[in-house]
Amino acid sequence: MVGSETLPKPKKYLNADALIAAIRRRFDDVEDTRRISSVVYTLTDTLTAAMAMFSLKEPSLLAFEDRRDEPAIKKLFGINKIPSDSTMREILDGIDIDPLNEAFADLFYELQRGGMLKKWHFHDGYYLLAVDGTGHFCSSKVHCKHCLQKNTKSGTIYHHQAVAATLVHPETREVIPLAVEPIIKQDGQTKNDCERNASARLLRRVRRLHPKLKLIVVEDGLASNAPHIELLQELNMRFLLGAKPGDHQYLYEAVISACDRSEEVSVDRKDPVTGELASQTMYIENLPLNKSNDDLRVNFLQHDEFAPDSGDVSNRFSWVCDLKILRPLLYRYSTAGRSRWRIENETFNSLKNQGYQYEHNFGHGSENLCTVLMLLMFLAFTVDQIQQACCPVFIAVWAKLGSKRNLWDHLRSHVRHFVFESFVQLWRSILLETAMAQPPPR
């Protein structure tokens, strides 16, 4: 048990109370098209209540409705009135998603102001931006005009997907979403077209929100095509994009020819225990991307890992980039390329498997409800990620309880039974176990 004299101090701008206040200020700017005379629940309160549902990891909107009169929720999130589930869905269905994406920039600013953005600094002033997509709704019956459609033997499947852009780092577990863009029906008829068109909107949005941020975009092999690279160049973003032999035969033929001419640069890493070759990273400059775009020149980076027993290649990763990489930095940049998996593991998998219920249908609506709720979930997730990386009080609670599941259980229990003035007070109560010392009510 932590003594009160040794309690960790929260970061001024990077605790849940400060971050939620920043998001609420952004919610104040969201246009409310309802008639003022008919407004019972403000749009800011409604948006904050929906985000609170995701912050508390409630399993459904109906379960959250059962708690909407609890004073602790209103106190912690600064809410005056929480609407019922049906009213919340109705209010949120028609709002614009752009201001919600701007809230991610507000959280990013708090990281800058708090001096903690350095945790995601990669090299030479650059940050790694991982981009990928995933689904968050699927139904054979419920649908709207924005739904993507997939025809199967058993009928039509309606679904929603989104692409996200998150700051990642090879040595930092936490990720920081910068923007999330829905994939809509008008984006195309194939999965590749849909994701490419949505990714283009997403990257333009990131550049509008962060015009001076130095970014290296890391993506999978779907992105290593001429139109996408030209877009990145237009947006002044550097790139490190996956490249597989099956998709880039012409490029790999050029790689073989360059190796025959000994134009490659490589660095080996040995196992510190056995002394055996553990990995090799190779780099070649000025190669054609493909036959159709021979004038579009890229650099090639490849990382091989070797099995300790046989010495055979056990894993191979390859990328194209526009980065001039010095030999001592080859391995470091290979870790940058592999950090793209953090958007899969630390972002999407966390949202799906750590209490956020990403794939649960909290409400679909006829306009933007499904997307609005998804964005609010991402905002709640971002607040948690910043606390996990930067808030000593939150970190201490997580260490004490041992798992996220246990942490969220304690959070819901404390909010249900006690009224706290702030999240800092709540986290300290868990650390000091002061709630356990309370006598039962008369």
C-alpha positions as CSV (number, residue, x, y, z in Angstrom):
1,M,0.0,0.0,0.0
2,V,1.3,3.5,-1.0
3,G,1.6,6.0,1.9
4,S,0.0,9.4,1.5
5,E,3.5,11.0,1.8
6,T,4.8,9.1,-1.2
7,L,1.9,9.6,-3.6
8,P,3.0,10.3,-7.2
9,K,2.1,13.7,-8.5
10,P,0.0,14.1,-11.6
11,K,1.3,16.0,-14.6
12,K,-0.3,19.4,-14.8
13,Y,-1.6,19.1,-18.4
14,L,-1.5,15.3,-18.9
15,N,-4.0,13.9,-16.3
16,A,-7.5,12.8,-17.1
17,D,-9.1,15.9,-15.7
18,A,-7.1,18.3,-17.8
19,L,-7.4,16.2,-21.0
20,I,-11.2,15.8,-20.6
21,A,-11.5,19.5,-20.0
22,A,-9.6,20.1,-23.3
23,I,-11.9,17.8,-25.2
24,R,-15.0,19.5,-23.7
25,R,-13.7,22.9,-24.9
26,R,-13.6,21.4,-28.4
27,F,-17.1,20.0,-28.1
28,D,-18.3,23.5,-27.4
29,D,-17.4,24.4,-31.0
30,V,-19.4,21.6,-32.6
31,E,-22.4,23.1,-34.4
32,D,-25.8,22.2,-32.9
33,T,-28.5,22.5,-35.6
34,R,-31.4,21.9,-33.2
35,R,-33.8,24.7,-32.2
36,I,-32.5,26.4,-29.1
37,S,-36.0,26.4,-27.6
38,S,-36.2,22.6,-27.8
39,V,-32.8,21.8,-26.3
40,V,-32.9,19.9,-23.0
41,Y,-29.5,18.2,-23.2
42,T,-26.7,20.3,-24.6
43,L,-24.6,18.9,-27.4
44,T,-21.4,19.3,-25.3
45,D,-23.0,17.3,-22.4
46,T,-24.3,14.6,-24.9
47,L,-20.9,14.2,-26.6
48,T,-19.1,14.1,-23.2
49,A,-21.6,11.6,-21.8
50,A,-21.0,9.3,-24.8
51,M,-17.2,9.6,-24.4
52,A,-17.7,8.9,-20.6
53,M,-19.3,5.6,-21.5
54,F,-16.2,4.6,-23.4
55,S,-13.9,5.9,-20.7
56,L,-15.7,3.7,-18.1
57,K,-15.6,0.7,-20.5
58,E,-19.4,0.2,-20.3
59,P,-20.5,-2.9,-22.4
60,S,-23.4,-1.1,-24.1
61,L,-25.3,2.1,-24.3
62,L,-28.2,0.5,-22.4
63,A,-25.9,-0.4,-19.6
64,F,-24.6,3.1,-19.4
65,E,-28.2,4.5,-19.4
66,D,-28.7,2.6,-16.1
67,R,-26.0,4.8,-14.6
68,R,-26.9,8.1,-16.1
69,D,-28.2,9.5,-12.9
70,E,-25.1,8.7,-10.9
71,P,-23.6,12.0,-9.6
72,A,-20.1,10.7,-9.8
73,I,-20.2,10.4,-13.6
74,K,-21.5,14.0,-13.9
75,K,-18.9,15.3,-11.5
76,L,-15.9,13.6,-13.1
77,F,-16.8,14.6,-16.6
78,G,-18.4,18.0,-15.9
79,I,-21.8,17.0,-17.2
80,N,-25.1,18.6,-16.1
81,K,-27.6,16.2,-17.7
82,I,-27.1,12.8,-19.4
83,P,-29.7,11.9,-22.0
84,S,-31.3,8.5,-22.3
85,D,-29.9,6.1,-24.9
86,S,-32.5,6.9,-27.6
87,T,-32.2,10.6,-27.1
88,M,-28.4,10.4,-27.2
89,R,-28.5,8.5,-30.5
90,E,-30.9,11.0,-32.0
91,I,-28.8,14.0,-30.9
92,L,-25.5,12.6,-32.1
93,D,-26.7,11.1,-35.4
94,G,-26.5,14.3,-37.6
95,I,-23.5,16.1,-36.2
96,D,-20.3,16.9,-38.2
97,I,-17.3,14.7,-37.5
98,D,-14.6,17.3,-38.4
99,P,-14.6,19.1,-35.0
100,L,-14.2,15.7,-33.3
101,N,-11.1,15.0,-35.3
102,E,-9.8,18.4,-34.2
103,A,-10.0,17.2,-30.6
104,F,-7.1,14.8,-31.4
105,A,-5.0,17.9,-32.2
106,D,-6.0,19.4,-28.8
107,L,-4.7,16.3,-27.0
108,F,-1.5,16.5,-29.1
109,Y,-1.1,20.1,-28.0
110,E,-1.3,19.1,-24.4
111,L,1.4,16.5,-25.0
112,Q,3.6,19.3,-26.5
113,R,2.8,21.7,-23.7
114,G,3.5,19.1,-21.1
115,G,6.9,18.4,-22.6
116,M,6.2,14.7,-23.2
117,L,6.1,14.5,-27.0
118,K,9.7,13.5,-26.8
119,K,8.6,9.9,-26.0
120,W,7.5,9.6,-29.7
121,H,10.4,11.4,-31.3
122,F,12.2,9.0,-33.6
123,H,15.2,10.7,-35.3
124,D,16.3,14.0,-36.7
125,G,13.1,15.8,-35.6
126,Y,10.8,13.2,-37.3
127,Y,7.9,11.2,-35.8
128,L,6.6,7.9,-37.1
129,L,3.0,8.0,-38.3
130,A,1.4,4.5,-38.8
131,V,-1.7,4.4,-41.0
132,D,-4.0,1.4,-41.3
133,G,-7.7,0.5,-41.4
134,T,-10.1,-1.8,-39.7
135,G,-13.8,-2.5,-39.4
136,H,-16.1,-1.4,-36.5
137,F,-19.6,-2.4,-37.6
138,C,-21.1,-5.4,-39.4
139,S,-24.7,-6.4,-40.0
140,S,-26.9,-8.3,-42.5
141,K,-29.9,-6.0,-41.7
142,V,-29.0,-2.7,-40.2
143,H,-27.5,-0.2,-42.7
144,C,-27.4,3.4,-43.8
145,K,-26.4,5.3,-46.9
146,H,-22.7,5.4,-45.9
147,C,-22.5,1.6,-45.3
148,L,-20.0,-0.4,-47.4
149,Q,-21.7,-3.5,-48.9
150,K,-20.3,-7.0,-49.4
151,N,-22.4,-9.5,-51.4
152,T,-22.1,-13.1,-50.2
153,K,-23.9,-16.3,-51.0
154,S,-26.1,-15.8,-47.9
155,G,-26.9,-12.2,-48.8
156,T,-25.6,-8.7,-48.5
157,I,-23.4,-7.7,-45.5
158,Y,-23.4,-4.1,-44.5
159,H,-20.3,-2.8,-42.7
160,H,-18.4,0.3,-41.6
161,Q,-14.6,0.7,-41.7
162,A,-12.2,3.4,-40.8
163,V,-8.6,4.3,-41.3
164,A,-6.5,5.7,-38.4
165,A,-3.3,7.6,-38.3
166,T,-1.3,7.2,-35.0
167,L,2.0,8.3,-33.7
168,V,4.1,5.2,-32.9
169,H,7.7,4.5,-31.8
170,P,9.7,1.3,-31.6
171,E,10.5,1.7,-27.9
172,T,7.3,3.3,-26.8
173,R,4.3,1.0,-26.1
174,E,1.7,3.7,-26.2
175,V,0.3,5.2,-29.4
176,I,-1.2,8.6,-30.0
177,P,-4.0,8.8,-32.6
178,L,-3.8,12.1,-34.7
179,A,-6.9,11.5,-36.8
180,V,-9.5,8.9,-37.8
181,E,-11.3,8.9,-41.2
182,P,-14.4,6.8,-42.0
183,I,-14.4,4.7,-45.2
184,I,-17.7,5.4,-46.9
185,K,-19.6,3.8,-49.7
186,Q,-18.6,6.4,-52.2
187,D,-14.9,5.6,-51.8
188,G,-15.0,2.8,-54.3
189,Q,-16.1,-0.8,-55.2
190,T,-13.1,-2.7,-54.0
191,K,-11.4,-2.8,-50.6
192,N,-8.2,-1.4,-51.9
193,D,-9.9,1.6,-53.6
194,C,-11.9,2.3,-50.5
195,E,-8.9,2.3,-48.2
196,R,-6.7,4.3,-50.6
197,N,-9.3,7.1,-51.0
198,A,-10.0,7.3,-47.3
199,S,-6.3,7.2,-46.5
200,A,-5.8,10.2,-48.9
201,R,-8.4,12.2,-47.0
202,L,-6.9,11.1,-43.7
203,L,-3.4,12.2,-44.6
204,R,-4.7,15.6,-45.9
205,R,-6.5,16.0,-42.6
206,V,-3.4,15.2,-40.6
207,R,-1.4,17.8,-42.6
208,R,-4.1,20.4,-42.1
209,L,-4.1,19.8,-38.3
210,H,-0.3,19.6,-38.1
211,P,1.2,21.7,-40.9
212,K,4.7,21.8,-39.5
213,L,5.1,18.4,-38.0
214,K,7.9,16.3,-39.5
215,L,6.4,12.9,-40.3
216,I,7.6,9.6,-41.6
217,V,4.6,7.6,-42.8
218,V,4.8,3.9,-42.2
219,E,2.3,1.7,-44.0
220,D,1.8,-1.8,-45.5
221,G,2.4,-2.9,-49.1
222,L,-1.0,-1.5,-50.2
223,A,0.5,2.0,-49.9
224,S,3.7,1.5,-52.0
225,N,2.2,2.7,-55.3
226,A,3.0,5.8,-57.4
227,P,-0.2,7.8,-56.7
228,H,0.1,7.4,-53.0
229,I,3.8,8.3,-52.9
230,E,3.1,11.4,-55.0
231,L,0.4,12.4,-52.4
232,L,2.9,12.0,-49.6
233,Q,5.4,14.1,-51.5
234,E,2.8,16.7,-52.1
235,L,2.0,16.8,-48.3
236,N,5.7,17.0,-47.4
237,M,5.7,13.7,-45.6
238,R,8.5,11.2,-45.8
239,F,7.6,7.5,-46.2
240,L,8.7,4.0,-45.2
241,L,6.2,1.7,-47.0
242,G,6.1,-2.1,-47.2
243,A,7.1,-3.7,-50.5
244,K,6.6,-7.4,-51.2
245,P,8.1,-9.3,-54.2
246,G,4.8,-10.4,-55.5
247,D,3.6,-6.8,-55.9
248,H,7.0,-5.3,-57.0
249,Q,8.6,-7.7,-59.4
250,Y,10.3,-4.9,-61.4
251,L,11.7,-3.3,-58.3
252,Y,13.1,-6.6,-57.0
253,E,14.8,-7.3,-60.3
254,A,16.4,-3.9,-59.9
255,V,17.5,-4.9,-56.4
256,I,19.1,-8.1,-57.7
257,S,21.0,-6.1,-60.4
258,A,22.2,-3.5,-57.8
259,C,23.5,-6.3,-55.6
260,D,25.3,-7.9,-58.6
261,R,27.0,-4.5,-58.9
262,S,27.7,-4.4,-55.2
263,E,25.8,-1.2,-54.7
264,E,24.1,-2.3,-51.5
265,V,25.1,-1.3,-48.0
266,S,24.5,-3.7,-45.2
267,V,24.9,-4.1,-41.4
268,D,25.0,-7.3,-39.5
269,R,23.9,-7.9,-35.9
270,K,25.1,-10.9,-33.9
271,D,23.5,-12.7,-31.0
272,P,25.3,-11.3,-27.8
273,V,25.3,-14.8,-26.2
274,T,26.1,-17.2,-29.1
275,G,27.9,-14.8,-31.4
276,E,25.9,-16.2,-34.3
277,L,24.5,-13.9,-37.0
278,A,21.1,-12.8,-35.7
279,S,20.0,-10.3,-38.4
280,Q,21.2,-8.4,-41.5
281,T,19.8,-5.0,-42.7
282,M,20.5,-4.0,-46.4
283,Y,20.0,-0.7,-48.1
284,I,20.1,0.4,-51.8
285,E,19.5,3.8,-53.2
286,N,17.9,5.2,-56.4
287,L,15.8,2.3,-57.7
288,P,12.7,2.5,-59.9
289,L,9.4,1.8,-58.1
290,N,7.9,-0.1,-61.0
291,K,8.1,-0.4,-64.8
292,S,5.2,2.1,-65.3
293,N,6.9,4.7,-63.1
294,D,10.6,4.3,-63.9
295,D,11.2,8.0,-63.2
296,L,9.8,7.6,-59.6
297,R,13.0,6.7,-57.8
298,V,13.0,5.2,-54.3
299,N,15.4,3.7,-51.8
300,F,15.1,0.1,-50.7
301,L,15.5,-1.2,-47.2
302,Q,15.4,-4.9,-46.3
303,H,15.8,-6.6,-42.9
304,D,16.4,-10.4,-42.5
305,E,16.3,-12.3,-39.3
306,F,18.0,-15.7,-39.0
307,A,16.9,-18.8,-37.2
308,P,19.5,-19.6,-34.5
309,D,19.5,-23.4,-35.1
310,S,19.8,-23.5,-38.9
311,G,21.0,-20.0,-39.9
312,D,18.2,-19.8,-42.5
313,V,16.1,-16.6,-42.9
314,S,13.2,-16.9,-40.5
315,N,11.7,-13.5,-41.2
316,R,12.1,-10.9,-44.0
317,F,10.8,-7.4,-44.1
318,S,11.2,-5.0,-47.0
319,W,10.3,-1.4,-47.6
320,V,10.7,1.4,-50.1
321,C,11.4,4.9,-48.8
322,D,12.6,8.4,-49.7
323,L,15.0,8.5,-46.8
324,K,18.8,8.7,-47.1
325,I,19.8,6.3,-44.4
326,L,23.4,6.2,-43.1
327,R,24.9,2.8,-42.4
328,P,24.9,3.1,-38.6
329,L,21.2,3.8,-38.7
330,L,20.0,1.0,-40.9
331,Y,18.9,-1.3,-38.1
332,R,17.2,1.6,-36.3
333,Y,15.1,2.4,-39.4
334,S,14.2,-1.2,-39.8
335,T,12.7,-1.1,-36.4
336,A,10.8,2.0,-37.6
337,G,9.3,0.0,-40.4
338,R,8.3,-2.8,-38.1
339,S,6.7,-0.4,-35.6
340,R,3.8,-0.2,-38.0
341,W,2.4,-3.2,-36.2
342,R,1.8,-1.0,-33.2
343,I,-1.3,0.3,-35.0
344,E,-2.5,-3.3,-35.2
345,N,-1.5,-4.5,-31.7
346,E,-1.5,-1.4,-29.5
347,T,-4.4,0.4,-31.3
348,F,-7.0,-1.9,-32.9
349,N,-6.4,-4.9,-30.7
350,S,-6.6,-2.8,-27.6
351,L,-9.9,-1.2,-28.8
352,K,-11.3,-4.7,-29.6
353,N,-10.0,-6.6,-26.6
354,Q,-9.4,-4.3,-23.6
355,G,-12.8,-3.2,-22.6
356,Y,-13.6,-0.5,-25.3
357,Q,-16.0,-2.9,-27.2
358,Y,-14.8,-1.5,-30.6
359,E,-16.9,-4.0,-32.7
360,H,-20.0,-3.7,-30.5
361,N,-22.9,-1.8,-32.1
362,F,-23.6,1.0,-29.7
363,G,-25.9,2.6,-32.3
364,H,-26.0,2.9,-36.0
365,G,-28.4,5.7,-37.0
366,S,-29.2,7.0,-40.4
367,E,-26.5,9.6,-40.8
368,N,-23.2,9.8,-38.8
369,L,-24.1,8.1,-35.5
370,C,-21.9,5.0,-36.0
371,T,-18.9,7.1,-37.0
372,V,-19.4,9.7,-34.2
373,L,-19.5,7.0,-31.6
374,M,-16.4,5.4,-33.1
375,L,-14.5,8.7,-32.9
376,L,-15.6,9.3,-29.3
377,M,-14.3,5.9,-28.4
378,F,-10.9,6.8,-30.1
379,L,-10.8,10.0,-28.0
380,A,-11.4,8.1,-24.8
381,F,-8.7,5.6,-25.8
382,T,-6.3,8.5,-26.6
383,V,-6.9,10.0,-23.1
384,D,-6.1,6.5,-21.6
385,Q,-2.9,6.2,-23.7
386,I,-1.6,9.6,-22.6
387,Q,-2.3,8.8,-19.0
388,Q,-0.6,5.4,-19.4
389,A,2.5,7.1,-20.9
390,C,2.7,10.3,-19.0
391,C,0.5,10.4,-15.8
392,P,2.5,9.0,-12.7
393,V,-0.8,8.5,-10.7
394,F,-2.4,6.4,-13.4
395,I,0.8,4.5,-13.9
396,A,1.0,3.7,-10.2
397,V,-2.6,2.5,-10.1
398,W,-2.0,0.2,-13.1
399,A,1.1,-1.2,-11.5
400,K,-0.7,-1.8,-8.2
401,L,-3.7,-3.6,-9.9
402,G,-1.6,-5.5,-12.4
403,S,-4.0,-5.5,-15.4
404,K,-6.2,-3.3,-17.4
405,R,-9.2,-5.5,-16.7
406,N,-8.7,-5.1,-12.9
407,L,-8.1,-1.3,-13.3
408,W,-11.3,-0.8,-15.3
409,D,-13.2,-2.9,-12.7
410,H,-11.9,-0.7,-9.9
411,L,-12.7,2.5,-11.8
412,R,-16.4,1.5,-12.4
413,S,-16.8,0.3,-8.8
414,H,-15.4,3.5,-7.3
415,V,-17.4,5.7,-9.6
416,R,-20.6,3.7,-8.7
417,H,-20.2,4.0,-5.0
418,F,-18.4,7.3,-4.3
419,V,-18.5,10.9,-5.6
420,F,-15.0,12.2,-6.4
421,E,-14.0,15.7,-7.2
422,S,-11.5,14.6,-9.8
423,F,-9.9,11.6,-11.5
424,V,-6.7,12.4,-9.6
425,Q,-8.6,12.0,-6.3
426,L,-10.1,8.8,-7.6
427,W,-6.8,7.3,-8.6
428,R,-5.3,8.3,-5.3
429,S,-8.2,6.7,-3.5
430,I,-7.4,3.4,-5.2
431,L,-3.7,3.7,-4.4
432,L,-4.4,4.4,-0.7
433,E,-7.3,2.0,-0.5
434,T,-9.3,4.7,1.4
435,A,-12.6,3.4,-0.1
436,M,-12.1,0.1,1.6
437,A,-11.8,1.8,5.0
438,Q,-15.2,3.4,4.7
439,P,-18.0,2.0,7.0
440,P,-21.1,0.7,5.5
441,P,-23.9,3.3,5.1
442,R,-26.7,3.3,7.7
